[in-house]
Amino acid sequence: MRPPGIPDLSGKVCLVAGASRGVGRGIARALGEAGATVVVTARSSETGARTDQRMEALEDTAREVDLAGGRGHHYLCDHTREPEVDAMVRWVLRRFGRIDVAVSSVWGGNEGYDGVRYPDGATWGTAFWRRGLGPLRHNLETGPLAGLILARAVAPAMVSAKGGLLVLVSFGTDDYLGDLFYDLAKAATNRLAFAMAAELKPYGVTALALAPGLVRTERVLEAGMGGEAGESPLYAGRALAALAGDPAVASRAGRVLHAADLAQAYGFTDEDGSRPERYRAGDGV
């Protein structure tokens, strides 16, 4: 039995990039709750390398999709490499015939972060003039650029089908987020969703950005910050599932949609039955 506010997506083929952990895994699991076929992709695998030598693996997410009630499939892919993404999308289309929903939850900006410092020695909010530009390039490459690479690979099939939902996982940028490199990457992702929506609208394809709040990801819990994070990864996942099942989702194209606002609109809750309110950067943590 599906949780309240979760639609029946049993006829949908969904692709979730960056799904080995965090919000990506939560999205995949929620789509599984809705009964969808879910292809999960990432770099961390039981049979290969794992990002930051972490324990989470892509295959775990596919199994969670199955346990939630969907049909999970996995594909190892580095989303910063265009040929790998193109090959992955071709495989999905050959195997399943279409892609109804594509989500980019790829984000490498926290790689090497030990809970205090980034690999370049900076802490969160270190003044931009005291940092080299290497981390910014990495944030852009593993955030908005990875989203664009996925969108370019998926868009032709959606345009041909005259329908589809393309979602970039981001963060609200109405307020300054406290770190210039992070803020710029998320603002670029939001603008990318806005621009793609304008170009895809004539073809019946909807693009938008999804903004979770502070999420209890694996990294957050390990850093001892779980008490400060009000949402589980499943909260954003259920927001995505609700959007995927909404026949009027095109009316939301190009916008940055907050998981908490969508919970109010669609009636779903977080994993524990709560409904966390929207996080606002200006309010502090």
Backbone torsions as a table, in degrees:
resi	resn	phi	psi	omega
1	MET	NA	128.3	-177.6
2	ARG	-75.2	146.9	176.4
3	PRO	-64.7	158.3	177.7
4	PRO	-55.7	139.8	177.0
5	GLY	83.1	-0.6	-178.5
6	ILE	-102.9	122.8	-176.1
7	PRO	-79.8	173.0	174.2
8	ASP	-88.9	111.3	179.8
9	LEU	-112.9	27.1	-174.2
10	SER	-63.0	-18.4	178.0
11	GLY	-98.2	6.0	-173.8
12	LYS	-98.9	144.1	172.0
13	VAL	-107.6	118.9	-174.3
14	CYS	-119.9	144.0	177.7
15	LEU	-121.4	123.2	179.7
16	VAL	-120.3	112.6	-180.0
17	ALA	-93.4	139.6	-177.0
18	GLY	77.2	45.4	-169.0
19	ALA	-109.3	12.6	-178.8
20	SER	-73.9	-19.9	-178.6
21	ARG	-161.2	179.0	171.5
22	GLY	62.1	-145.4	-177.0
23	VAL	-62.8	-36.6	178.7
24	GLY	-58.8	-42.9	177.7
25	ARG	-66.0	-40.0	177.8
26	GLY	-61.6	-39.0	178.1
27	ILE	-65.3	-45.2	179.1
28	ALA	-59.9	-43.8	-179.4
29	ARG	-63.3	-42.1	-180.0
30	ALA	-65.8	-38.3	175.6
31	LEU	-64.5	-34.0	173.8
32	GLY	-64.2	-41.7	175.3
33	GLU	-54.4	-36.0	-178.5
34	ALA	-82.0	-2.1	175.5
35	GLY	88.9	10.8	-175.9
36	ALA	-76.2	160.1	164.3
37	THR	-83.7	123.5	-172.2
38	VAL	-126.2	119.8	173.6
39	VAL	-97.1	118.7	-179.0
40	VAL	-107.4	137.7	-176.5
41	THR	-133.5	150.7	178.2
42	ALA	-179.4	-176.4	179.1
43	ARG	-95.3	-22.7	-173.6
44	SER	-88.6	120.5	-174.8
45	SER	-137.4	154.6	174.5
46	GLU	-63.5	-25.2	-174.3
47	THR	-103.2	5.3	-177.6
48	GLY	-150.7	-156.1	-178.4
49	ALA	-68.1	155.4	176.6
50	ARG	-126.5	135.9	-178.2
51	THR	-60.5	128.6	179.6
52	ASP	56.3	23.5	-178.9
53	GLN	55.7	33.8	-179.6
54	ARG	-79.4	161.2	-175.3
55	MET	-82.0	-24.9	-175.3
56	GLU	-69.2	143.6	-178.8
57	ALA	-136.7	156.3	-177.8
58	LEU	-57.9	-41.1	-177.9
59	GLU	-62.0	-32.8	177.4
60	ASP	-60.0	-42.2	-179.4
61	THR	-64.7	-43.2	178.8
62	ALA	-59.8	-39.1	177.8
63	ARG	-66.9	-36.7	177.9
64	GLU	-65.0	-36.0	176.0
65	VAL	-60.6	-45.7	178.7
66	ASP	-60.0	-46.9	-177.4
67	LEU	-65.3	-29.1	179.9
68	ALA	-76.6	-16.1	178.7
69	GLY	120.1	-0.6	179.0
70	GLY	-100.5	-162.9	178.0
71	ARG	-125.4	107.7	-174.1
72	GLY	-96.5	139.1	176.5
73	HIS	-136.3	148.4	-178.5
74	HIS	-126.1	152.8	179.7
75	TYR	-148.1	122.0	-179.3
76	LEU	-75.0	125.4	-174.1
77	CYS	-157.0	135.2	171.5
78	ASP	-94.9	111.4	-172.2
79	HIS	-79.0	1.4	171.5
80	THR	-92.1	-4.0	-177.7
81	ARG	-110.5	107.6	-174.5
82	GLU	-56.5	-43.8	179.6
83	PRO	-60.8	-36.9	178.9
84	GLU	-67.0	-40.7	179.3
85	VAL	-66.5	-43.6	178.4
86	ASP	-59.6	-43.2	-180.0
87	ALA	-65.5	-39.4	179.3
88	MET	-63.8	-45.0	-179.9
89	VAL	-64.6	-40.3	176.6
90	ARG	-60.7	-40.0	178.8
91	TRP	-62.6	-44.6	179.8
92	VAL	-61.7	-43.5	-178.3
93	LEU	-67.7	-37.2	176.5
94	ARG	-66.3	-40.1	-174.5
95	ARG	-75.6	-41.1	-171.3
96	PHE	-117.5	-11.3	174.0
97	GLY	88.4	-18.5	-178.0
98	ARG	-166.4	168.7	171.2
99	ILE	-132.7	113.1	-178.6
100	ASP	-85.4	-36.0	-177.5
101	VAL	-134.9	130.0	175.8
102	ALA	-127.5	130.9	-176.2
103	VAL	-127.2	128.9	171.2
104	SER	-103.8	109.0	173.3
105	SER	-112.6	26.8	-179.4
106	VAL	-74.0	130.2	177.2
107	TRP	-159.8	118.7	179.8
108	GLY	-112.2	11.8	-175.4
109	GLY	-65.8	-18.8	-179.8
110	ASN	-99.2	5.5	-179.4
111	GLU	-64.3	131.3	-180.0
112	GLY	84.2	-3.5	179.6
113	TYR	-76.8	129.2	-175.6
114	ASP	-101.8	13.7	-176.9
115	GLY	97.5	-14.2	178.7
116	VAL	-128.4	-49.0	-174.2
117	ARG	-129.4	152.5	173.2
118	TYR	-86.7	168.9	-177.5
119	PRO	-56.7	-25.9	179.6
120	ASP	-86.1	5.5	178.3
121	GLY	90.7	-6.6	-179.4
122	ALA	-78.3	155.1	171.0
123	THR	-105.3	171.1	177.2
124	TRP	-57.8	127.8	176.6
125	GLY	84.9	5.5	173.9
126	THR	-55.3	133.7	-176.4
127	ALA	-53.1	137.0	-173.8
128	PHE	-60.1	-30.7	-178.2
129	TRP	-76.4	-5.2	177.0
130	ARG	-103.2	8.4	-178.0
131	ARG	-123.6	149.5	169.6
132	GLY	-74.9	169.1	-175.8
133	LEU	-90.1	-3.6	179.3
134	GLY	-55.4	-48.5	179.2
135	PRO	-62.1	-35.5	178.1
136	LEU	-65.3	-43.8	177.3
137	ARG	-58.6	-40.6	179.9
138	HIS	-65.7	-42.6	177.9
139	ASN	-59.3	-43.6	-179.1
140	LEU	-69.7	-38.1	-178.9
141	GLU	-68.6	-40.7	-176.0
142	THR	-96.7	12.8	176.3
143	GLY	-124.1	-98.5	-176.5
144	PRO	-62.9	-37.2	-179.1
145	LEU	-67.0	-41.0	176.7
146	ALA	-61.5	-38.4	176.7
147	GLY	-63.7	-40.2	179.0
148	LEU	-67.4	-40.5	178.9
149	ILE	-60.5	-43.5	177.9
150	LEU	-64.7	-44.7	-178.1
151	ALA	-61.5	-40.8	179.5
152	ARG	-63.0	-34.4	-179.2
153	ALA	-76.0	-34.8	-174.7
154	VAL	-87.7	-32.7	-171.9
155	ALA	-54.7	-43.6	-177.8
156	PRO	-56.8	-39.8	179.8
157	ALA	-68.3	-39.5	179.4
158	MET	-69.0	-41.6	178.0
159	VAL	-61.2	-42.4	179.1
160	SER	-63.9	-36.2	180.0
161	ALA	-81.8	-8.1	-177.8
162	LYS	58.2	38.9	177.3
163	GLY	178.9	158.7	179.0
164	GLY	149.5	160.1	178.1
165	LEU	-123.3	124.9	-179.1
166	LEU	-119.3	119.4	-172.7
167	VAL	-125.2	133.6	173.4
168	LEU	-108.3	122.1	176.4
169	VAL	-77.5	128.5	-173.6
170	SER	-142.2	-138.3	178.1
171	PHE	-160.6	149.0	178.7
172	GLY	-65.3	135.4	-178.0
173	THR	-123.0	29.1	174.5
174	ASP	-65.3	-32.7	177.5
175	ASP	-114.2	157.3	176.0
176	TYR	-64.9	135.3	-172.2
177	LEU	-88.1	-1.6	172.7
178	GLY	97.8	-8.3	177.6
179	ASP	-145.4	119.5	-172.1
180	LEU	-59.9	-41.4	-176.5
181	PHE	-65.5	-43.0	178.2
182	TYR	-67.3	-46.6	-179.2
183	ASP	-57.4	-45.0	-177.5
184	LEU	-65.8	-40.3	179.2
185	ALA	-64.1	-41.7	-179.1
186	LYS	-72.7	-37.8	176.7
187	ALA	-63.3	-39.6	178.0
188	ALA	-64.9	-39.1	177.7
189	THR	-63.4	-43.1	179.8
190	ASN	-64.9	-40.7	178.5
191	ARG	-68.1	-34.9	177.0
192	LEU	-61.1	-44.5	178.4
193	ALA	-61.7	-40.8	179.3
194	PHE	-62.1	-46.2	-177.2
195	ALA	-70.4	-41.0	178.8
196	MET	-63.8	-37.7	178.9
197	ALA	-59.7	-41.0	179.9
198	ALA	-63.9	-39.0	-178.0
199	GLU	-78.3	-28.5	-177.0
200	LEU	-89.1	-21.1	-175.6
201	LYS	-53.2	-43.7	-178.8
202	PRO	-62.3	-15.4	-176.9
203	TYR	-105.2	9.1	177.0
204	GLY	78.9	14.0	-179.3
205	VAL	-104.7	136.1	-177.5
206	THR	-106.7	127.8	174.4
207	ALA	-120.1	140.9	178.6
208	LEU	-159.9	171.3	177.0
209	ALA	-112.5	141.1	178.4
210	LEU	-113.5	126.7	-176.3
211	ALA	-115.0	104.8	168.5
212	PRO	-70.4	172.1	171.7
213	GLY	-93.5	-138.2	174.5
214	LEU	-83.5	118.6	-169.5
215	VAL	-109.5	140.3	177.2
216	ARG	-81.4	71.3	176.7
217	THR	-77.3	172.7	179.0
218	GLU	-58.9	-42.7	179.9
219	ARG	-64.4	-41.8	-179.3
220	VAL	-62.6	-44.3	179.7
221	LEU	-64.3	-41.0	-179.8
222	GLU	-66.7	-29.2	179.1
223	ALA	-81.6	0.1	179.1
224	GLY	76.0	22.1	-177.2
225	MET	-108.0	14.7	-177.3
226	GLY	-60.5	-31.1	180.0
227	GLY	-69.6	-21.7	-179.7
228	GLU	-87.8	-17.6	-176.8
229	ALA	-96.7	124.9	-172.3
230	GLY	-93.6	-6.1	-174.5
231	GLU	-125.7	144.4	169.5
232	SER	-85.1	161.8	177.2
233	PRO	-59.7	-24.4	-178.3
234	LEU	-70.0	-24.3	-178.4
235	TYR	-61.5	-50.1	176.6
236	ALA	-64.9	-34.2	178.3
237	GLY	-62.6	-43.2	178.6
238	ARG	-68.1	-31.4	173.7
239	ALA	-62.3	-44.0	179.6
240	LEU	-64.0	-44.1	179.5
241	ALA	-61.4	-40.8	178.6
242	ALA	-62.7	-41.7	177.3
243	LEU	-63.1	-42.1	-178.0
244	ALA	-64.5	-26.2	-179.9
245	GLY	-95.7	2.0	-177.1
246	ASP	-90.7	114.5	179.7
247	PRO	-65.4	-15.4	-179.8
248	ALA	-104.1	21.4	-175.3
249	VAL	-62.1	-24.8	-179.9
250	ALA	-58.6	-24.9	179.6
251	SER	-68.8	-13.4	-179.6
252	ARG	-101.8	5.8	-174.5
253	ALA	-57.5	140.3	173.9
254	GLY	81.9	-5.2	-175.7
255	ARG	-94.4	161.4	170.8
256	VAL	-96.4	110.1	-174.5
257	LEU	-103.0	129.8	-177.3
258	HIS	-92.3	135.7	-178.7
259	ALA	-54.9	-41.3	-177.9
260	ALA	-64.7	-40.1	178.2
261	ASP	-66.0	-38.8	179.4
262	LEU	-68.2	-32.2	176.5
263	ALA	-61.2	-41.0	177.4
264	GLN	-66.4	-40.1	-176.5
265	ALA	-71.9	-39.0	-173.5
266	TYR	-103.0	-13.5	174.8
267	GLY	85.9	15.4	177.0
268	PHE	-90.4	167.1	178.9
269	THR	-127.4	173.8	173.5
270	ASP	-76.1	177.4	-175.2
271	GLU	-57.0	-34.7	-177.0
272	ASP	-91.6	8.4	179.8
273	GLY	89.5	-5.1	179.1
274	SER	-82.8	170.1	177.0
275	ARG	-134.0	80.3	-177.6
276	PRO	-56.7	142.8	177.8
277	GLU	-79.5	164.9	-178.1
278	ARG	-63.1	133.2	174.6
279	TYR	-80.4	134.6	177.7
280	ARG	-121.4	123.6	-175.8
281	ALA	-58.1	-32.8	-178.7
282	GLY	-67.9	-16.7	-179.4
283	ASP	-83.6	-11.3	-175.6
284	GLY	82.5	177.0	-177.8
285	VAL	-101.1	NA	NA
